[in-house]
Amino acid sequence: MSGIRRAILSSIATAEEDAQGRVVLPTALKRMAGITKDVVTLGRGKRLEIWAAERYYEYLEGVDYDEQLKKLGI
């Protein structure tokens, strides 16, 4: 396993469920993701991404959709 992959995967944690069935994210992961209030969740195949909403929308502003569509042959 590469060093960068190990570093990224080392931040994986088990999330607990509260009495109402909500997923409670560990404080360290919320801090790393910059989550303070609103979140965006994305299904990515077998994975689920959880983003701080403001960070996700900032990320989308930087995406070159024309370039990405060209890479997909669209």
C-alpha positions in Angstrom: 0.0 0.0 0.0 1.4 3.4 -0.9 2.2 6.0 1.7 -0.5 8.5 0.5 -3.2 5.8 0.4 -2.3 4.6 3.9 -2.4 8.2 5.2 -5.9 8.7 3.6 -7.3 5.4 4.7 -5.9 5.8 8.2 -8.6 8.4 8.8 -11.4 5.9 8.3 -13.6 5.4 11.4 -16.7 3.6 12.4 -19.7 5.9 12.8 -22.2 5.2 15.5 -26.0 5.5 15.2 -28.0 7.5 17.8 -31.3 6.4 19.4 -33.2 8.0 16.4 -31.2 6.1 13.8 -29.1 9.1 12.7 -25.4 8.6 11.9 -23.1 10.4 14.4 -19.8 11.3 12.8 -16.7 11.3 15.0 -15.6 14.8 16.0 -12.1 14.3 14.4 -13.6 13.4 11.0 -16.0 16.4 11.2 -13.1 18.7 12.0 -11.0 17.2 9.1 -13.9 17.7 6.7 -14.6 21.2 8.0 -18.2 20.2 8.9 -19.8 22.7 11.2 -23.5 22.6 10.1 -24.8 21.6 6.7 -23.6 18.5 4.8 -23.9 17.1 1.3 -23.9 13.4 0.8 -22.9 11.7 -2.5 -23.3 8.1 -3.5 -20.1 7.0 -5.2 -20.6 3.3 -6.1 -19.8 1.4 -2.9 -18.8 4.5 -1.1 -20.6 7.4 0.5 -19.0 10.9 0.5 -19.9 13.4 3.2 -18.9 17.0 2.5 -19.2 20.2 4.4 -21.8 21.9 2.2 -19.9 25.1 1.7 -16.7 23.2 0.7 -18.6 21.0 -1.8 -20.2 24.0 -3.5 -16.8 25.7 -3.7 -15.4 22.5 -5.2 -18.1 22.5 -7.9 -17.3 26.1 -8.9 -13.8 24.9 -9.8 -14.9 22.0 -12.0 -14.3 22.4 -15.8 -17.4 20.6 -17.0 -16.4 20.9 -20.7 -13.1 19.2 -20.0 -14.6 16.5 -17.9 -17.2 15.7 -20.6 -14.4 15.5 -23.2 -12.6 13.0 -21.0 -15.8 10.9 -21.0 -16.1 11.2 -24.8 -19.3 13.2 -24.5 
